[in-house]
Amino acid sequence: MLEELCDLLKHTSLCGLGQSAPNPVVSTLRSFAEEYRAHIDDHKCPAGVCGREENGEQQ
């Protein structure tokens, strides 16, 4: 869904800022797709830096 929203924003925005705004999200999705999935689907933080431990419990 994030990729679809980024694509929609990039192709429908009338200004350059709106067209380039999704680039950081698209870039991190390519490099860190598994981390996104762990956070969204499993409520876990593999890196342990955002308040959730790898097992999904709050720190």
C-alpha positions as CSV (number, residue, x, y, z in Angstrom):
1,M,0.0,0.0,0.0
2,L,2.9,2.4,0.8
3,E,4.3,1.8,-2.7
4,E,1.0,2.5,-4.3
5,L,0.5,5.7,-2.4
6,C,4.0,6.8,-3.3
7,D,3.4,6.1,-6.9
8,L,0.1,7.9,-6.9
9,L,1.6,11.0,-5.2
10,K,4.6,11.0,-7.6
11,H,2.3,10.8,-10.7
12,T,-0.5,13.1,-9.7
13,S,1.3,15.9,-7.9
14,L,1.3,19.2,-9.7
15,C,4.6,20.5,-8.2
16,G,8.2,19.1,-8.1
17,L,8.1,18.9,-4.3
18,G,5.1,16.6,-4.3
19,Q,6.6,14.5,-7.0
20,S,9.8,14.0,-5.2
21,A,8.4,13.7,-1.6
22,P,7.8,10.0,-1.8
23,N,11.4,9.2,-2.9
24,P,12.8,8.6,0.7
25,V,10.0,6.2,1.4
26,V,10.5,4.3,-1.9
27,S,14.2,4.2,-1.2
28,T,13.8,2.7,2.3
29,L,11.2,0.3,1.1
30,R,13.7,-1.1,-1.4
31,S,16.4,-1.4,1.2
32,F,14.5,-2.3,4.3
33,A,11.3,-4.1,3.2
34,E,11.7,-6.8,5.8
35,E,12.0,-4.3,8.6
36,Y,8.8,-2.5,7.4
37,R,7.0,-5.9,7.4
38,A,8.2,-6.7,10.9
39,H,6.9,-3.4,12.2
40,I,3.6,-3.5,10.4
41,D,2.7,-7.1,10.5
42,D,4.4,-8.5,13.6
43,H,4.7,-5.3,15.7
44,K,8.4,-6.1,16.2
45,C,11.5,-4.0,15.8
46,P,14.4,-6.2,14.5
47,A,16.9,-3.3,15.1
48,G,15.6,-2.7,18.6
49,V,15.6,1.1,18.3
50,C,12.0,2.2,18.2
51,G,10.5,1.0,21.5
52,R,9.6,-2.5,20.5
53,E,11.9,-5.4,21.2
54,E,12.5,-8.1,18.6
55,N,9.9,-10.3,20.3
56,G,7.3,-7.5,20.0
57,E,7.2,-6.5,23.6
58,Q,7.4,-2.8,24.7
59,Q,10.8,-1.8,26.1
